[in-house]
Amino acid sequence: MFFISKKFNFSASHVLNGLKEGHPCARMHGHNYAVTLCFRADCLNKTGFVVDYRDLDCVKKFIDHTLDHRHLNDILDFNPTAENIAKYMYENFKPVFAQLYRVEVSETPSTNAVYEEA
């Protein structure tokens, strides 16, 4: 089995709904997000790739145009937790890349949320 991944970055603000009163994440705040898409394949394509990294340019464009420097609550129809963002990215790009099996989202250098196919 072969594995590759690529990390993308964006900055955005959000408010997390449903938290206890006084929770700091219930106030508007921002993060410098890191989103990592992970791919796997039993065998390589004829070029010797799992996925050509150049083919992932569409992910960068999507992030830049949809998420970067936005207030996530204004553009997403779900509570914009890192976990939900990971699932959102997976669902957006799994139809494009059959080899996609995992998406990781970090809001800080010490936190990481993962959505992975069952």
C-alpha positions, -999 to 999 in steps of 0.1 A, spaced: 0 0 0 13 35 -9 4 67 10 8 103 2 -6 135 17 -6 172 10 -12 201 34 -31 233 26 -34 264 48 -60 291 52 -71 317 77 -107 322 88 -129 331 117 -158 313 132 -182 310 162 -190 276 176 -226 272 186 -240 251 214 -213 257 239 -217 265 276 -221 301 285 -187 317 289 -168 292 267 -142 313 247 -150 295 214 -186 308 216 -171 342 208 -160 351 173 -123 341 169 -100 330 141 -75 303 133 -47 296 109 -60 263 97 -40 234 82 -60 209 61 -42 177 51 -57 154 25 -44 118 26 -44 94 -3 -37 57 -6 -34 31 -34 -25 -5 -37 -5 2 -68 9 33 -85 -3 47 -117 17 44 -149 37 75 -139 46 61 -105 22 82 -85 -6 76 -60 -20 110 -72 0 136 -91 4 165 -66 -2 189 -95 -37 175 -98 -44 188 -63 -43 224 -75 -81 223 -75 -81 218 -37 -59 249 -33 -82 269 -56 -113 257 -37 -98 266 -3 -86 300 -15 -120 309 -31 -143 293 -6 -127 293 29 -97 316 31 -102 349 49 -139 342 54 -162 340 84 -171 303 82 -205 306 98 -215 328 69 -206 302 42 -211 268 58 -245 253 67 -231 234 98 -214 243 130 -178 249 118 -159 227 141 -126 212 129 -143 178 128 -171 191 106 -147 209 83 -127 177 79 -159 158 69 -169 187 45 -135 186 27 -137 148 25 -172 149 10 -162 176 -15 -131 158 -28 -138 121 -25 -158 122 -58 -128 138 -75 -101 116 -60 -110 79 -54 -77 75 -35 -87 100 -8 -93 82 25 -86 107 52 -88 145 59 -71 161 89 -79 197 101 -58 216 126 -68 248 141 -37 251 162 -3 234 162 -14 212 191 -49 201 179 -59 178 151 -94 165 139 -97 137 115 -124 124 92 -116 90 77 -137 66 55 -149 36 74 
